[in-house]
């Protein structure tokens, strides 16, 4: 392995006194490229119509042991819309000289060799370099881990946070040993672990070194690589844990943060679209699946306690008045259409009120409103439909103990749906979180079932985890003339401790009427239909058999009655 020795933090600050590259405007449209080992590794933005651009563009260059004697080349170009870009000149810096001075903040002459061999000066470029040492990288790495698992502003870890961290690194770590390790690491006995105490654990103790070795899986360069591509200290641990996910990392072009992406089929456009997985779901997934051994961690009591802790903590956070400041960033991150929202944004007193916001009636028209034989989607969601339960377990639900009696907690009622059909409607955090009735009829009894709060993200559902049967849920019976007895199961998930029903037993309802709402987080609606009572829309079946979720709006057509 070619050992990494340093990282050079390079900031291309700007340039001055560049030559006129456009005879008409007497100006230039400059940009800069960085070359290392004769390969382009970075490019700044184009700054138009200026001879004195300011870029402040940043790049982290990884320096391996075998490349200590290389040069770094900065080439400046003038962008041309209609023809080939024009070369302005270059600056070559010795990597060895840079490494010998921790920080260099200098202006360098831009040079261009003419055809006759003469060298011409063509302005100056301002470059700031800083040598990042191993100690700095390790400090940033430990700070990132602490920040990632902490739920306090000072980034300290309590016993629940610490349990989540250790379980992520080693899912087989015994609970009594975690408690003992916590006490040992908590050197000042204040029941929290600081960043410095965590660093001591990982650097100075055999137990800590073994945990880090498990995370790195023999790749000693991983910490350096994570630092180099991360946008802030808080994302270094993200990057390392993502490497073990098996999913794809994609950089969001606006936020410049690394986010996890899954693909779904948009019914309206007919295209595959990307769905961003938010930070708190990432934490849940890391705890549950961050290593190959971590998939068994879901059955650990400490992981279940951590999920409940996360939910309670976040619930309080988003009920607080100061949480209104989260609304605008949430809207921007998920590109929400605010014109659909019934009430003005200023009317929401906290983030949770915004989360279960109401929409204008015109935003979600009901499919075939006068035909009760057409069932509709219960929510804005990512949806799968399965004509049989058997097909659902073969293609989508991988939990080894998933059964209808376990899901419903009523053997006699479950027997009515053994050969029935299943709808899985997953609500992502950005979705409208009020749910509506898919059929007309009379509301029967609602049975709350206590449980855990695991994520309902597809990564979890398609692992060997009984999320639906483990999670907190409410089973509501609907007696429908057109579809028989339909079960409407509201399933909570990570950070969704509250399921609110707005209907009552004995109430006569029409399809599209509101059934309830979820508080903050992702969540899921399951619909169970008895055998031979519904024929799902063909496009939903085609996507589900692939299998891929269909992005669908509440009140859209789901299928037709066979009765």
PLY file of the C-alpha trace (Angstrom):
ply
format ascii 1.0
element vertex 563
property float x
property float y
property float z
element edge 562
property int vertex1
property int vertex2
end_header
0.00 0.00 0.00
1.28 3.45 -0.97
1.15 5.14 2.43
-0.36 8.62 2.66
2.04 11.10 4.24
0.13 14.39 4.17
-2.77 16.32 2.77
-2.08 19.71 1.21
-5.04 22.05 1.55
-4.97 24.31 -1.53
-7.02 27.47 -1.90
-6.94 29.22 -5.25
-7.83 32.66 -3.91
-7.76 34.76 -7.05
-5.65 36.45 -9.71
-4.76 39.98 -10.73
-3.56 41.92 -13.73
-4.46 39.22 -16.23
-4.04 40.14 -19.93
-6.90 41.23 -22.17
-8.21 38.04 -23.74
-11.25 39.60 -25.43
-10.55 42.47 -27.80
-14.13 43.74 -27.64
-14.60 43.81 -23.88
-10.92 44.36 -23.05
-11.36 41.71 -20.38
-11.26 37.94 -19.79
-13.36 35.00 -18.56
-10.71 33.21 -16.49
-10.65 29.89 -14.67
-7.87 27.80 -13.15
-7.01 24.10 -13.32
-4.77 22.18 -10.90
-2.61 19.38 -12.29
-0.78 16.71 -10.30
1.08 13.77 -11.90
0.18 15.34 -15.27
-3.51 14.84 -14.54
-6.16 17.47 -13.89
-7.41 17.06 -10.32
-9.42 20.26 -9.84
-11.01 23.14 -11.73
-12.37 26.45 -10.45
-15.50 28.20 -11.63
-15.35 30.56 -14.59
-15.46 34.21 -13.53
-16.72 36.27 -16.45
-15.53 39.65 -17.72
-12.72 40.36 -15.28
-8.95 40.53 -15.24
-8.92 40.31 -11.44
-11.03 37.25 -10.53
-11.75 36.04 -7.00
-12.34 32.28 -6.71
-11.55 31.21 -3.13
-11.83 27.66 -4.49
-10.62 24.85 -2.23
-9.09 21.45 -2.92
-7.44 18.85 -0.67
-4.53 17.11 -2.38
-3.58 13.69 -0.99
0.20 13.20 -0.95
1.36 9.58 -1.03
4.83 8.47 0.00
5.80 7.76 -3.61
4.85 11.26 -4.82
6.74 13.56 -2.46
8.99 14.90 -5.25
6.26 15.81 -7.70
5.27 19.37 -8.71
1.82 20.95 -8.61
0.88 22.92 -11.74
-1.74 25.68 -11.89
-2.91 26.46 -15.43
-5.04 29.50 -16.19
-7.39 29.66 -19.14
-9.76 32.12 -20.74
-13.16 30.58 -21.43
-14.56 31.05 -24.91
-18.20 30.31 -25.68
-17.83 29.72 -29.41
-14.28 28.43 -29.89
-11.43 26.72 -28.11
-10.47 28.16 -24.71
-7.34 30.33 -24.73
-4.30 29.51 -22.63
-3.19 32.34 -20.31
-0.24 30.78 -18.51
0.84 28.61 -15.61
2.56 28.40 -12.24
4.57 25.38 -11.10
5.16 24.79 -7.39
7.46 22.23 -5.87
5.53 19.91 -3.54
8.67 19.48 -1.47
8.89 23.26 -0.91
5.22 23.37 0.10
5.64 20.51 2.61
8.60 22.28 4.23
6.46 25.27 5.19
3.20 24.57 7.10
1.40 27.56 5.61
2.24 29.52 2.44
0.13 32.51 1.43
1.72 34.10 -1.63
1.23 35.71 -5.01
2.97 33.89 -7.87
3.82 35.21 -11.32
1.86 33.56 -14.13
4.23 32.61 -16.95
3.71 31.65 -20.58
6.43 30.39 -22.92
6.20 31.97 -26.36
7.01 30.15 -29.61
10.45 31.77 -29.68
11.22 30.28 -26.25
10.94 33.53 -24.34
8.96 33.61 -21.07
6.29 36.27 -20.66
4.64 37.33 -17.40
0.84 37.41 -17.63
-0.34 38.59 -14.23
-0.25 36.94 -10.83
-2.20 34.25 -9.00
-2.88 34.17 -5.25
-2.48 30.66 -3.76
-2.80 29.61 -0.13
-1.43 26.20 0.90
-1.60 24.51 4.28
-0.02 21.18 5.18
-2.45 18.93 7.09
-0.67 16.56 9.46
-1.68 13.11 10.62
-2.50 14.46 14.07
-4.85 17.07 12.59
-6.60 14.45 10.48
-7.02 12.13 13.46
-8.34 14.95 15.65
-10.85 15.84 12.94
-11.85 12.20 12.56
-12.53 11.75 16.30
-14.39 15.07 16.47
-16.51 13.97 13.53
-17.45 10.70 15.20
-18.31 12.46 18.44
-20.40 15.08 16.63
-22.16 12.41 14.63
-23.38 10.31 17.52
-23.89 13.12 20.03
-27.26 14.73 20.57
-26.00 17.71 22.52
-24.57 21.00 21.31
-21.22 20.37 23.01
-20.76 17.09 21.06
-20.29 14.98 24.20
-21.56 11.41 24.31
-23.88 10.07 26.99
-24.30 6.34 27.57
-26.97 6.04 24.85
-24.86 7.90 22.28
-21.83 5.84 23.24
-23.83 2.63 22.91
-24.85 3.61 19.38
-21.21 4.32 18.48
-19.79 1.08 19.86
-22.63 -1.00 18.41
-21.92 0.56 15.02
-18.24 -0.34 15.23
-18.89 -3.85 16.60
-22.46 -5.12 16.72
-21.42 -8.12 18.84
-19.97 -6.00 21.64
-21.74 -7.21 24.84
-23.91 -4.63 26.56
-22.26 -5.05 30.00
-18.87 -4.50 28.36
-20.13 -1.31 26.68
-21.21 0.06 30.05
-17.85 -0.88 31.55
-15.98 0.71 28.62
-18.05 3.88 29.02
-17.11 4.19 32.68
-13.46 3.54 31.88
-13.42 6.16 29.11
-15.26 8.73 31.25
-12.08 9.76 33.08
-13.64 12.72 34.92
-16.73 10.66 35.95
-19.23 13.28 34.76
-21.33 10.68 32.89
-20.40 12.09 29.48
-17.47 11.44 27.15
-15.71 14.43 25.63
-13.83 14.50 22.34
-10.50 14.32 24.17
-11.66 11.30 26.19
-12.84 9.60 23.00
-9.49 10.29 21.36
-7.71 8.73 24.32
-9.89 5.63 23.95
-9.05 5.21 20.26
-5.36 6.16 20.49
-4.18 4.89 23.85
-6.18 1.76 24.66
-6.12 -1.66 23.02
-9.92 -1.87 23.07
-10.22 1.42 21.22
-7.55 0.53 18.66
-9.32 -2.76 17.92
-12.60 -0.93 17.34
-10.98 1.51 14.91
-9.18 -1.31 13.09
-12.55 -3.01 12.64
-13.91 0.17 11.08
-10.94 0.72 8.76
-10.85 -2.97 7.73
-7.11 -2.86 7.12
-7.17 0.27 4.98
-4.98 2.71 6.93
-5.44 5.35 4.22
-9.21 5.47 4.68
-9.13 8.21 7.32
-7.00 10.44 5.07
-9.22 9.81 2.05
-12.34 10.63 4.07
-10.82 13.88 5.28
-9.80 14.87 1.76
-13.27 14.53 0.21
-15.36 15.69 3.18
-16.78 19.18 3.26
-16.61 19.64 7.02
-15.56 17.80 10.17
-19.11 16.53 10.62
-19.02 14.62 7.31
-15.75 12.73 7.77
-17.39 9.91 9.73
-20.26 9.98 7.22
-17.87 9.23 4.41
-16.18 6.34 6.22
-19.43 4.72 7.29
-20.84 5.14 3.77
-17.92 3.11 2.47
-19.34 0.18 4.41
-22.95 0.74 3.37
-22.71 -0.62 -0.13
-24.86 2.25 -1.35
-23.87 5.02 -3.69
-22.61 8.36 -2.51
-23.66 11.34 -4.55
-22.83 14.97 -4.01
-25.82 17.29 -3.91
-24.95 20.15 -6.25
-26.49 22.86 -4.08
-25.58 21.87 -0.55
-22.24 20.28 -1.55
-22.85 17.66 1.13
-22.51 13.93 0.55
-25.96 12.40 0.76
-27.25 8.91 0.19
-29.43 8.53 -2.91
-32.02 5.89 -3.79
-33.98 5.74 -7.03
-37.76 5.62 -7.42
-40.17 5.77 -10.37
-42.16 9.01 -10.63
-45.67 8.14 -11.80
-46.38 11.66 -13.06
-43.26 12.05 -15.21
-42.64 8.37 -15.98
-38.97 8.83 -15.10
-36.57 7.53 -12.46
-35.89 10.22 -9.86
-33.49 10.51 -6.96
-34.52 10.56 -3.32
-32.15 12.02 -0.73
-31.89 10.16 2.56
-31.74 12.72 5.39
-29.15 12.80 8.16
-31.19 11.19 10.95
-32.04 8.20 8.75
-28.32 7.93 8.00
-27.63 7.68 11.74
-30.24 4.93 12.09
-28.86 3.02 9.13
-25.31 3.32 10.40
-26.33 1.90 13.76
-28.16 -0.96 12.08
-26.09 -1.79 8.99
-22.79 0.06 8.95
-20.77 -3.17 8.81
-21.51 -6.66 7.60
-21.82 -7.79 11.21
-24.00 -4.81 12.05
-27.05 -6.34 10.45
-27.54 -8.47 13.52
-27.29 -5.43 15.78
-30.93 -4.66 15.18
-31.87 -7.32 17.71
-29.69 -5.81 20.43
-31.61 -4.20 23.27
-29.25 -1.22 23.33
-29.98 -0.42 19.66
-33.71 -0.48 20.33
-33.22 1.83 23.30
-31.16 4.16 21.14
-33.92 4.42 18.52
-36.42 5.34 21.21
-33.99 7.86 22.64
-33.45 9.44 19.21
-37.21 9.71 18.71
-37.90 11.29 22.10
-35.00 13.71 21.80
-35.89 14.83 18.28
-39.60 15.08 19.10
-38.84 17.60 21.84
-36.48 19.49 19.55
-39.08 19.98 16.82
-41.82 20.97 19.26
-39.69 23.86 20.54
-40.46 27.36 19.18
-36.86 27.85 17.98
-37.29 24.90 15.60
-39.10 27.19 13.13
-35.64 28.08 11.81
-35.46 24.53 10.40
-38.43 25.11 8.07
-36.77 27.12 5.27
-33.65 24.87 5.00
-35.96 21.83 4.90
-38.00 23.38 2.09
-34.84 24.21 0.13
-33.17 20.81 0.66
-36.24 18.92 -0.59
-37.38 21.53 -3.19
-40.90 21.61 -1.74
-43.74 23.39 -3.56
-44.91 25.91 -0.96
-47.82 27.03 -3.15
-49.60 23.79 -2.24
-49.57 24.52 1.51
-52.92 25.63 2.91
-51.65 27.96 5.64
-48.88 30.60 5.38
-45.44 29.53 6.57
-45.49 32.28 9.20
-48.42 30.57 10.94
-46.36 27.55 12.06
-45.18 27.89 15.67
-42.63 25.05 15.45
-41.20 22.66 12.89
-43.59 19.84 13.77
-46.61 21.98 12.90
-45.07 22.57 9.49
-44.25 18.87 9.14
-47.89 17.75 9.40
-49.09 20.76 7.40
-52.37 20.68 5.51
-52.54 21.13 1.72
-55.05 22.97 -0.43
-57.84 20.71 -1.74
-56.84 21.59 -5.29
-53.31 20.25 -4.72
-54.47 16.61 -4.49
-57.67 15.99 -6.52
-59.40 12.65 -5.86
-59.29 10.13 -8.71
-62.82 9.23 -9.90
-64.44 11.04 -6.94
-67.93 9.74 -7.76
-66.91 6.11 -8.27
-66.45 4.25 -4.94
-65.17 1.20 -6.84
-61.86 3.01 -7.55
-59.48 2.83 -4.59
-56.95 5.61 -4.13
-53.49 6.09 -2.64
-53.61 6.81 1.11
-50.67 9.22 1.08
-48.01 11.10 -0.82
-45.59 8.20 -0.81
-43.26 5.73 -2.45
-45.58 2.84 -3.14
-45.47 -0.89 -3.82
-48.43 -3.16 -4.48
-48.44 -6.95 -4.29
-51.40 -9.10 -5.38
-50.35 -11.69 -2.77
-48.53 -11.58 0.57
-46.24 -14.36 -0.66
-45.07 -12.19 -3.55
-44.37 -9.30 -1.18
-42.11 -11.43 0.99
-40.27 -12.81 -2.03
-39.59 -9.43 -3.65
-39.54 -6.77 -0.97
-40.03 -7.69 2.70
-37.01 -9.71 3.84
-37.66 -9.90 7.60
-37.43 -13.57 8.50
-40.29 -13.43 11.03
-42.75 -11.35 9.00
-46.19 -12.95 9.25
-49.68 -11.48 9.26
-50.49 -12.69 12.81
-47.28 -11.01 14.04
-48.11 -7.83 12.13
-51.75 -7.59 13.20
-51.47 -9.28 16.62
-54.83 -10.99 16.01
-54.74 -14.55 14.65
-58.40 -14.69 13.67
-58.33 -11.35 11.85
-55.04 -12.23 10.17
-56.50 -15.44 8.75
-58.87 -13.38 6.58
-55.90 -11.93 4.67
-53.60 -14.96 4.22
-54.14 -14.98 0.46
-54.94 -11.29 0.25
-53.23 -8.29 -1.32
-50.82 -5.82 0.24
-50.03 -2.14 -0.34
-46.87 -0.61 1.14
-46.93 3.20 1.13
-43.67 4.67 2.47
-43.69 8.33 3.44
-40.34 10.12 3.23
-39.75 13.13 5.51
-40.37 15.61 2.69
-43.82 14.18 1.94
-47.18 15.55 3.01
-47.63 13.62 6.27
-51.38 13.54 6.60
-52.87 10.28 5.39
-56.27 9.68 3.84
-58.74 6.86 3.38
-58.28 4.72 0.25
-61.91 3.49 0.18
-65.34 4.58 1.34
-67.03 2.79 4.21
-67.39 2.73 7.99
-64.48 3.01 10.41
-64.18 -0.07 12.64
-62.04 -0.47 15.73
-58.46 0.81 15.89
-55.92 -1.29 17.78
-52.65 0.37 18.89
-49.64 -1.97 19.04
-46.56 -0.81 20.92
-43.20 -1.48 19.37
-39.83 -0.16 18.25
-38.99 2.80 16.01
-36.65 1.42 13.35
-36.29 3.19 10.02
-38.69 2.10 7.25
-36.17 3.06 4.57
-35.91 0.44 1.79
-32.37 -0.41 2.91
-33.88 -1.65 6.18
-36.96 -3.31 4.69
-34.89 -5.35 2.25
-32.56 -6.62 4.95
-33.31 -9.47 7.32
-35.14 -7.16 9.73
-38.79 -7.38 10.79
-39.40 -3.65 10.69
-43.17 -3.71 10.14
-43.75 -6.35 12.80
-41.37 -4.69 15.27
-42.41 -1.05 14.90
-45.07 0.88 16.73
-48.31 0.83 14.74
-52.11 1.20 14.77
-54.37 -1.30 12.97
-57.68 0.23 11.83
-60.50 -1.79 10.27
-62.59 -0.25 7.48
-65.84 -1.95 6.41
-66.30 -1.14 2.72
-69.21 -2.20 0.52
-66.98 -2.13 -2.54
-63.79 -3.74 -1.13
-64.85 -5.77 1.89
-62.97 -5.34 5.16
-59.78 -3.34 4.54
-57.05 -3.02 7.15
-55.33 0.36 7.37
-52.07 -0.01 9.33
-50.24 3.17 10.33
-46.60 2.33 11.08
-44.26 4.66 12.98
-40.54 4.81 12.26
-37.34 6.44 13.42
-38.26 9.78 15.05
-41.99 9.12 14.52
-43.22 8.46 18.03
-46.64 10.00 17.40
-49.38 8.55 15.19
-52.54 10.69 15.37
-55.88 9.37 14.06
-58.58 11.91 13.22
-61.41 9.42 12.62
-63.52 7.55 15.17
-65.07 4.10 15.29
-68.49 4.01 13.63
-67.79 7.07 11.48
-69.06 6.94 7.88
-66.28 8.07 5.56
-65.66 8.67 1.88
-62.45 7.86 0.06
-60.07 10.79 0.32
-61.25 11.81 3.80
-58.43 12.41 6.27
-57.59 9.41 8.48
-54.77 10.98 10.53
-51.20 12.30 10.50
-47.66 11.46 11.59
-45.35 13.73 13.57
-41.77 14.24 12.37
-39.88 11.49 10.55
-40.39 8.84 7.91
-43.30 6.45 8.24
-45.39 3.89 6.38
-49.00 2.93 5.64
-49.82 -0.73 5.01
-53.14 -1.66 3.41
-54.43 -5.22 3.50
-57.22 -6.33 1.15
-58.95 -9.70 1.31
-58.41 -12.16 -1.55
-59.99 -11.25 -4.89
-61.30 -7.85 -3.79
-58.98 -5.48 -5.67
-57.17 -5.31 -8.99
-54.22 -2.93 -8.74
-53.36 -0.49 -11.53
-51.01 -2.14 -14.00
-48.19 0.44 -13.80
-47.96 -0.05 -10.04
-47.73 -3.82 -10.43
-45.06 -3.55 -13.15
-42.82 -1.35 -10.98
-43.38 -3.46 -7.86
-42.32 -6.63 -9.66
-38.97 -5.07 -10.69
-38.98 -4.27 -7.67
-38.91 -0.48 -7.46
-41.10 1.98 -5.60
-43.49 4.30 -7.44
-43.65 7.94 -6.36
-47.35 8.67 -6.16
-49.58 11.40 -4.73
-52.38 10.94 -2.22
-55.81 10.44 -3.84
-54.27 9.04 -7.05
-55.76 5.85 -8.47
-54.64 2.64 -6.76
-56.90 -0.02 -8.29
-60.49 -1.11 -8.86
-62.92 -3.29 -6.95
-63.50 -6.90 -8.00
-66.65 -7.27 -5.92
0 1
1 2
2 3
3 4
4 5
5 6
6 7
7 8
8 9
9 10
10 11
11 12
12 13
13 14
14 15
15 16
16 17
17 18
18 19
19 20
20 21
21 22
22 23
23 24
24 25
25 26
26 27
27 28
28 29
29 30
30 31
31 32
32 33
33 34
34 35
35 36
36 37
37 38
38 39
39 40
40 41
41 42
42 43
43 44
44 45
45 46
46 47
47 48
48 49
49 50
50 51
51 52
52 53
53 54
54 55
55 56
56 57
57 58
58 59
59 60
60 61
61 62
62 63
63 64
64 65
65 66
66 67
67 68
68 69
69 70
70 71
71 72
72 73
73 74
74 75
75 76
76 77
77 78
78 79
79 80
80 81
81 82
82 83
83 84
84 85
85 86
86 87
87 88
88 89
89 90
90 91
91 92
92 93
93 94
94 95
95 96
96 97
97 98
98 99
99 100
100 101
101 102
102 103
103 104
104 105
105 106
106 107
107 108
108 109
109 110
110 111
111 112
112 113
113 114
114 115
115 116
116 117
117 118
118 119
119 120
120 121
121 122
122 123
123 124
124 125
125 126
126 127
127 128
128 129
129 130
130 131
131 132
132 133
133 134
134 135
135 136
136 137
137 138
138 139
139 140
140 141
141 142
142 143
143 144
144 145
145 146
146 147
147 148
148 149
149 150
150 151
151 152
152 153
153 154
154 155
155 156
156 157
157 158
158 159
159 160
160 161
161 162
162 163
163 164
164 165
165 166
166 167
167 168
168 169
169 170
170 171
171 172
172 173
173 174
174 175
175 176
176 177
177 178
178 179
179 180
180 181
181 182
182 183
183 184
184 185
185 186
186 187
187 188
188 189
189 190
190 191
191 192
192 193
193 194
194 195
195 196
196 197
197 198
198 199
199 200
200 201
201 202
202 203
203 204
204 205
205 206
206 207
207 208
208 209
209 210
210 211
211 212
212 213
213 214
214 215
215 216
216 217
217 218
218 219
219 220
220 221
221 222
222 223
223 224
224 225
225 226
226 227
227 228
228 229
229 230
230 231
231 232
232 233
233 234
234 235
235 236
236 237
237 238
238 239
239 240
240 241
241 242
242 243
243 244
244 245
245 246
246 247
247 248
248 249
249 250
250 251
251 252
252 253
253 254
254 255
255 256
256 257
257 258
258 259
259 260
260 261
261 262
262 263
263 264
264 265
265 266
266 267
267 268
268 269
269 270
270 271
271 272
272 273
273 274
274 275
275 276
276 277
277 278
278 279
279 280
280 281
281 282
282 283
283 284
284 285
285 286
286 287
287 288
288 289
289 290
290 291
291 292
292 293
293 294
294 295
295 296
296 297
297 298
298 299
299 300
300 301
301 302
302 303
303 304
304 305
305 306
306 307
307 308
308 309
309 310
310 311
311 312
312 313
313 314
314 315
315 316
316 317
317 318
318 319
319 320
320 321
321 322
322 323
323 324
324 325
325 326
326 327
327 328
328 329
329 330
330 331
331 332
332 333
333 334
334 335
335 336
336 337
337 338
338 339
339 340
340 341
341 342
342 343
343 344
344 345
345 346
346 347
347 348
348 349
349 350
350 351
351 352
352 353
353 354
354 355
355 356
356 357
357 358
358 359
359 360
360 361
361 362
362 363
363 364
364 365
365 366
366 367
367 368
368 369
369 370
370 371
371 372
372 373
373 374
374 375
375 376
376 377
377 378
378 379
379 380
380 381
381 382
382 383
383 384
384 385
385 386
386 387
387 388
388 389
389 390
390 391
391 392
392 393
393 394
394 395
395 396
396 397
397 398
398 399
399 400
400 401
401 402
402 403
403 404
404 405
405 406
406 407
407 408
408 409
409 410
410 411
411 412
412 413
413 414
414 415
415 416
416 417
417 418
418 419
419 420
420 421
421 422
422 423
423 424
424 425
425 426
426 427
427 428
428 429
429 430
430 431
431 432
432 433
433 434
434 435
435 436
436 437
437 438
438 439
439 440
440 441
441 442
442 443
443 444
444 445
445 446
446 447
447 448
448 449
449 450
450 451
451 452
452 453
453 454
454 455
455 456
456 457
457 458
458 459
459 460
460 461
461 462
462 463
463 464
464 465
465 466
466 467
467 468
468 469
469 470
470 471
471 472
472 473
473 474
474 475
475 476
476 477
477 478
478 479
479 480
480 481
481 482
482 483
483 484
484 485
485 486
486 487
487 488
488 489
489 490
490 491
491 492
492 493
493 494
494 495
495 496
496 497
497 498
498 499
499 500
500 501
501 502
502 503
503 504
504 505
505 506
506 507
507 508
508 509
509 510
510 511
511 512
512 513
513 514
514 515
515 516
516 517
517 518
518 519
519 520
520 521
521 522
522 523
523 524
524 525
525 526
526 527
527 528
528 529
529 530
530 531
531 532
532 533
533 534
534 535
535 536
536 537
537 538
538 539
539 540
540 541
541 542
542 543
543 544
544 545
545 546
546 547
547 548
548 549
549 550
550 551
551 552
552 553
553 554
554 555
555 556
556 557
557 558
558 559
559 560
560 561
561 562
